[in-house]
Each structure stands twice: as C-alpha cells, then as structure tokens.
Amino acid sequence: MTLEEFRLECGWSKIEMCRQARVDFKVLQKAEAGEEITVNTANKFARALSKELGRAIHYQDIEGLKIK
C-alpha cells in the first residue's frame, strides 16, 4: 500500500497525518508525490500508522517511498 492508501485507511486528512507523524505538510506532499524523503521522516510516518492501525508497519512496507 502507498502512503496515501495507509493514510486513508486511518481515515486521516493530510493535515491529520502531519499532526500524528509530526512532520511538515510540505514533506507529506513530497512523500505522496514520490519525491525523496529522509529515513527519519519515513520512520515517523510508519510509527504513526502503526499506532493508529494497531499493527507493525515499517517504512519498507510503504510502497513508493523514495528514501534519500
């Protein structure tokens, strides 16, 4: 699943995803558009998703993420 698909599974808007992962809105836009993000940022997304969905999600499980 892509980051957007995981986000929608959580029922989160982009703003809520940013709040939960503690990342800037522009960073989320970059990630969802397939632009490069850091491993640290990818881990923040994975941790927020794991917490909300109640299952372990690693950044490697999120399709389409480009890591610097």
N, CA, C and O atoms as a MOPAC input file, in Angstrom:
PM7 MOZYME 1SCF
protein

 N      0.83900 1    -1.19500 1     0.00000 1
 C      0.00000 1     0.00000 1     0.00000 1
 C      0.87800 1     1.25000 1     0.00000 1
 O      1.97100 1     1.25800 1     0.56700 1
 N      0.39000 1     2.28300 1    -0.63300 1
 C      1.12000 1     3.54900 1    -0.65700 1
 C      0.86000 1     4.32800 1     0.62700 1
 O     -0.01700 1     3.97100 1     1.41400 1
 N      1.61700 1     5.37700 1     0.82700 1
 C      1.41000 1     6.23100 1     1.99400 1
 C     -0.00100 1     6.80400 1     1.99000 1
 O     -0.66400 1     6.84000 1     3.02700 1
 N     -0.45300 1     7.24500 1     0.84200 1
 C     -1.80700 1     7.79200 1     0.75100 1
 C     -2.85100 1     6.74000 1     1.10600 1
 O     -3.80800 1     7.03800 1     1.82000 1
 N     -2.68100 1     5.52100 1     0.62100 1
 C     -3.63700 1     4.45300 1     0.93400 1
 C     -3.65100 1     4.13900 1     2.42600 1
 O     -4.71900 1     3.95000 1     3.00900 1
 N     -2.48100 1     4.08200 1     3.04600 1
 C     -2.42700 1     3.87500 1     4.50000 1
 C     -3.11300 1     5.03100 1     5.22400 1
 O     -3.87900 1     4.81900 1     6.16300 1
 N     -2.82900 1     6.25700 1     4.77600 1
 C     -3.42700 1     7.44200 1     5.41200 1
 C     -4.94600 1     7.37800 1     5.32800 1
 O     -5.63500 1     7.65400 1     6.31000 1
 N     -5.46500 1     7.02100 1     4.17400 1
 C     -6.91000 1     6.93400 1     4.00200 1
 C     -7.51200 1     5.78800 1     4.81700 1
 O     -8.63500 1     5.89800 1     5.30800 1
 N     -6.76500 1     4.68400 1     4.96200 1
 C     -7.23300 1     3.58300 1     5.80600 1
 C     -7.41100 1     4.04900 1     7.24500 1
 O     -8.31100 1     3.59400 1     7.95100 1
 N     -6.54800 1     4.95600 1     7.66700 1
 C     -6.65300 1     5.52500 1     9.01600 1
 C     -7.80700 1     6.52800 1     9.12500 1
 O     -8.23500 1     6.87700 1    10.22500 1
 N     -8.30100 1     6.98200 1     7.98000 1
 C     -9.35300 1     7.99700 1     7.99000 1
 C     -8.80400 1     9.39200 1     8.23300 1
 O     -9.52100 1    10.27700 1     8.70100 1
 N     -7.54600 1     9.58300 1     7.91600 1
 C     -6.87500 1    10.84700 1     8.18500 1
 C     -6.83200 1    11.74200 1     6.96200 1
 O     -6.63400 1    11.27900 1     5.83900 1
 N     -7.02000 1    13.02400 1     7.19500 1
 C     -6.72500 1    14.03600 1     6.18300 1
 C     -5.20600 1    14.18000 1     6.13000 1
 O     -4.49200 1    13.62100 1     6.96200 1
 N     -4.72300 1    14.93100 1     5.15100 1
 C     -3.28300 1    15.18600 1     5.09400 1
 C     -2.82300 1    15.95100 1     6.33500 1
 O     -1.74800 1    15.68400 1     6.87400 1
 N     -3.63100 1    16.88800 1     6.77800 1
 C     -3.27100 1    17.68100 1     7.96600 1
 C     -3.17900 1    16.78500 1     9.19900 1
 O     -2.26100 1    16.92700 1    10.00800 1
 N     -4.13100 1    15.86400 1     9.33900 1
 C     -4.10200 1    14.96100 1    10.49400 1
 C     -2.89300 1    14.03000 1    10.42300 1
 O     -2.27100 1    13.74200 1    11.44500 1
 N     -2.56600 1    13.56800 1     9.24800 1
 C     -1.37700 1    12.71100 1     9.09700 1
 C     -0.12800 1    13.46300 1     9.53900 1
 O      0.73300 1    12.90300 1    10.21700 1
 N     -0.03400 1    14.71200 1     9.15800 1
 C      1.12200 1    15.52800 1     9.56200 1
 C      1.16300 1    15.69100 1    11.07700 1
 O      2.22900 1    15.61500 1    11.68700 1
 N      0.01700 1    15.91100 1    11.66900 1
 C     -0.04500 1    16.07300 1    13.12100 1
 C      0.36900 1    14.79200 1    13.83200 1
 O      1.14600 1    14.83000 1    14.78500 1
 N     -0.14300 1    13.67500 1    13.37500 1
 C      0.15800 1    12.38900 1    14.01000 1
 C      1.63000 1    11.99500 1    13.83900 1
 O      2.24500 1    11.45600 1    14.75900 1
 N      2.18100 1    12.26600 1    12.66600 1
 C      3.57400 1    11.88600 1    12.38800 1
 C      4.56100 1    12.97600 1    12.79100 1
 O      5.77200 1    12.75700 1    12.81000 1
 N      4.02700 1    14.15200 1    13.11200 1
 C      4.86200 1    15.30500 1    13.48500 1
 C      5.83700 1    15.68300 1    12.37100 1
 O      7.04300 1    15.81700 1    12.57800 1
 N      5.25700 1    15.84800 1    11.17800 1
 C      6.03200 1    16.30000 1    10.02600 1
 C      5.32200 1    17.48900 1     9.37900 1
 O      4.12400 1    17.69800 1     9.56900 1
 N      6.07700 1    18.24800 1     8.62700 1
 C      5.54800 1    19.40500 1     7.91900 1
 C      4.65900 1    18.95300 1     6.75700 1
 O      4.89900 1    17.91600 1     6.13800 1
 N      3.63400 1    19.74700 1     6.48000 1
 C      2.69200 1    19.43900 1     5.40100 1
 C      3.40500 1    19.26400 1     4.05900 1
 O      3.06900 1    18.36300 1     3.29000 1
 N      4.37900 1    20.11400 1     3.77800 1
 C      5.09400 1    20.02900 1     2.50100 1
 C      5.87600 1    18.72500 1     2.38500 1
 O      6.05200 1    18.19800 1     1.28600 1
 N      6.34200 1    18.21200 1     3.50800 1
 C      7.06300 1    16.93700 1     3.49800 1
 C      6.11300 1    15.80000 1     3.12500 1
 O      6.47200 1    14.92000 1     2.34400 1
 N      4.90800 1    15.81900 1     3.68000 1
 C      3.91900 1    14.80400 1     3.32400 1
 C      3.57300 1    14.89500 1     1.84200 1
 O      3.47800 1    13.87200 1     1.16400 1
 N      3.38700 1    16.09500 1     1.34200 1
 C      3.08400 1    16.26000 1    -0.07800 1
 C      4.19700 1    15.67700 1    -0.94400 1
 O      3.93300 1    15.00400 1    -1.94100 1
 N      5.45100 1    15.94300 1    -0.55100 1
 C      6.59300 1    15.39500 1    -1.28700 1
 C      6.56200 1    13.87100 1    -1.26200 1
 O      6.73300 1    13.22400 1    -2.29600 1
 N      6.34400 1    13.30200 1    -0.08500 1
 C      6.34400 1    11.84600 1     0.05700 1
 C      5.25600 1    11.20900 1    -0.79600 1
 O      5.50200 1    10.21400 1    -1.47800 1
 N      4.05800 1    11.77600 1    -0.76000 1
 C      2.94500 1    11.21300 1    -1.52200 1
 C      3.13000 1    11.40500 1    -3.02600 1
 O      2.55500 1    10.66200 1    -3.82200 1
 N      3.92700 1    12.39600 1    -3.41800 1
 C      4.18900 1    12.64700 1    -4.83300 1
 C      5.37200 1    11.82700 1    -5.35600 1
 O      5.71300 1    11.91000 1    -6.53600 1
 N      5.99900 1    11.03300 1    -4.47400 1
 C      7.11200 1    10.19100 1    -4.89200 1
 C      8.46000 1    10.88900 1    -4.89100 1
 O      9.42300 1    10.40000 1    -5.48300 1
 N      8.52500 1    12.04600 1    -4.21600 1
 C      9.80900 1    12.73900 1    -4.10900 1
 C     10.57700 1    12.18700 1    -2.90500 1
 O      9.99800 1    11.53900 1    -2.03300 1
 N     11.87900 1    12.45000 1    -2.86900 1
 C     12.73300 1    11.89300 1    -1.82400 1
 C     12.44800 1    12.48300 1    -0.44300 1
 O     12.22600 1    13.68500 1    -0.29100 1
 N     12.46100 1    11.60000 1     0.55600 1
 C     12.37000 1    11.99200 1     1.96100 1
 C     13.46300 1    11.24200 1     2.72400 1
 O     14.05300 1    10.29200 1     2.20700 1
 N     13.72400 1    11.67500 1     3.94400 1
 C     14.75800 1    11.01800 1     4.74700 1
 C     14.21800 1     9.74300 1     5.39600 1
 O     13.00700 1     9.55700 1     5.51600 1
 N     15.12300 1     8.88400 1     5.80600 1
 C     14.73700 1     7.67400 1     6.53700 1
 C     14.02100 1     8.05800 1     7.82600 1
 O     13.04200 1     7.41800 1     8.21000 1
 N     14.50700 1     9.09900 1     8.49400 1
 C     13.88000 1     9.55000 1     9.73200 1
 C     12.41500 1     9.91200 1     9.49900 1
 O     11.54700 1     9.53000 1    10.28400 1
 N     12.14300 1    10.64100 1     8.43500 1
 C     10.76800 1    11.03000 1     8.11700 1
 C      9.92900 1     9.80700 1     7.77700 1
 O      8.78800 1     9.69700 1     8.22400 1
 N     10.47400 1     8.89700 1     6.99900 1
 C      9.75500 1     7.67100 1     6.64400 1
 C      9.39300 1     6.87600 1     7.89900 1
 O      8.30000 1     6.31900 1     7.99600 1
 N     10.31500 1     6.82800 1     8.85300 1
 C     10.03900 1     6.13400 1    10.11300 1
 C      8.94200 1     6.82800 1    10.91100 1
 O      8.14700 1     6.16200 1    11.57400 1
 N      8.89000 1     8.15200 1    10.85500 1
 C      7.82400 1     8.88100 1    11.54700 1
 C      6.45700 1     8.50900 1    10.98900 1
 O      5.50600 1     8.31100 1    11.74400 1
 N      6.36100 1     8.41600 1     9.67100 1
 C      5.10100 1     8.00000 1     9.05500 1
 C      4.74400 1     6.58400 1     9.49000 1
 O      3.60400 1     6.31600 1     9.86800 1
 N      5.71400 1     5.68200 1     9.43600 1
 C      5.46100 1     4.27900 1     9.78800 1
 C      5.01500 1     4.12700 1    11.23900 1
 O      4.10000 1     3.35700 1    11.53200 1
 N      5.66400 1     4.86600 1    12.15400 1
 C      5.27800 1     4.78300 1    13.57000 1
 C      3.85500 1     5.28600 1    13.79300 1
 O      3.08600 1     4.67200 1    14.53300 1
 N      3.50900 1     6.39600 1    13.15700 1
 C      2.15600 1     6.95200 1    13.31300 1
 C      1.11100 1     5.98300 1    12.76700 1
 O      0.06900 1     5.77500 1    13.38800 1
 N      1.38300 1     5.40200 1    11.62500 1
 C      0.44900 1     4.44000 1    11.03700 1
 C      0.32900 1     3.19300 1    11.89900 1
 O     -0.77400 1     2.68700 1    12.10700 1
 N      1.44400 1     2.69700 1    12.39800 1
 C      1.43300 1     1.51100 1    13.25600 1
 C      0.57900 1     1.74000 1    14.49100 1
 O     -0.21700 1     0.88200 1    14.87500 1
 N      0.74500 1     2.88200 1    15.10100 1
 C     -0.00400 1     3.20900 1    16.31500 1
 C     -1.50000 1     3.25400 1    16.02500 1
 O     -2.29600 1     2.70000 1    16.78400 1
 N     -1.88100 1     3.90000 1    14.94800 1
 C     -3.30100 1     4.04800 1    14.61700 1
 C     -3.93500 1     2.73700 1    14.18200 1
 O     -5.07100 1     2.44400 1    14.55600 1
 N     -3.22000 1     1.95100 1    13.40200 1
 C     -3.79100 1     0.72600 1    12.84200 1
 C     -3.60200 1    -0.49500 1    13.74400 1
 O     -4.19300 1    -1.54700 1    13.50100 1
 N     -2.78400 1    -0.35500 1    14.77800 1
 C     -2.61000 1    -1.44100 1    15.73000 1
 C     -1.83200 1    -2.62900 1    15.18100 1
 O     -2.01800 1    -3.76500 1    15.61700 1
 N     -0.96500 1    -2.35300 1    14.22900 1
 C     -0.11400 1    -3.41400 1    13.68400 1
 C      1.21800 1    -2.79600 1    13.25800 1
 O      1.31000 1    -1.59900 1    12.98700 1
 N      2.22900 1    -3.63000 1    13.20600 1
 C      3.56400 1    -3.13700 1    12.87100 1
 C      3.64400 1    -2.79500 1    11.38900 1
 O      3.39500 1    -3.63300 1    10.52200 1
 N      3.99500 1    -1.55600 1    11.12800 1
 C      4.24400 1    -1.10300 1     9.76300 1
 C      5.63100 1    -0.47500 1     9.75100 1
 O      5.93000 1     0.41700 1    10.54600 1
 N      6.45800 1    -0.94400 1     8.85600 1
 C      7.81100 1    -0.41100 1     8.70200 1
 C      7.83000 1     0.43200 1     7.43600 1
 O      7.02600 1     0.22100 1     6.52800 1
 N      8.74700 1     1.38200 1     7.38200 1
 C      8.75100 1     2.25100 1     6.20400 1
 C      8.94700 1     1.45100 1     4.91800 1
 O      8.49700 1     1.87000 1     3.85100 1
 N      9.61300 1     0.30800 1     5.01700 1
 C      9.80900 1    -0.53700 1     3.83800 1
 C      8.49400 1    -1.14300 1     3.34000 1
 O      8.39900 1    -1.57600 1     2.19200 1
 N      7.48000 1    -1.17000 1     4.21500 1
 C      6.16900 1    -1.70000 1     3.84400 1
 C      5.34500 1    -0.68900 1     3.05100 1
 O      4.31900 1    -1.04800 1     2.47400 1
 N      5.77700 1     0.55700 1     3.01500 1
 C      5.01300 1     1.61100 1     2.35300 1
 C      5.53800 1     1.74700 1     0.92500 1
 O      6.66400 1     2.19300 1     0.70000 1
 N      4.70400 1     1.35500 1    -0.03000 1
 C      5.10300 1     1.37700 1    -1.43500 1
 C      5.29700 1     2.80000 1    -1.93900 1
 O      4.55100 1     3.71100 1    -1.57800 1
 N      6.29600 1     2.97100 1    -2.76600 1
 C      6.50200 1     4.23300 1    -3.44400 1
 C      7.31900 1     5.27400 1    -2.69800 1
 O      7.57200 1     6.35200 1    -3.23500 1
 N      7.73800 1     4.97700 1    -1.47200 1
 C      8.55900 1     5.94600 1    -0.75800 1
 C      9.94900 1     5.97700 1    -1.35500 1
 O     10.56600 1     4.93100 1    -1.55300 1
 N     10.44900 1     7.16700 1    -1.64400 1
 C     11.82200 1     7.32600 1    -2.13500 1
 C     12.64800 1     7.87800 1    -0.99200 1
 O     12.38400 1     8.97000 1    -0.48900 1
 N     13.65300 1     7.11300 1    -0.58500 1
 C     14.48200 1     7.47600 1     0.55400 1
 C     15.80400 1     8.05300 1     0.05600 1
 O     16.43400 1     7.51100 1    -0.85300 1
 N     16.21300 1     9.17300 1     0.67600 1
 C     17.49300 1     9.79600 1     0.33100 1
 C     18.63900 1     8.92100 1     0.79900 1
 O     19.80300 1     9.27100 1     0.60200 1

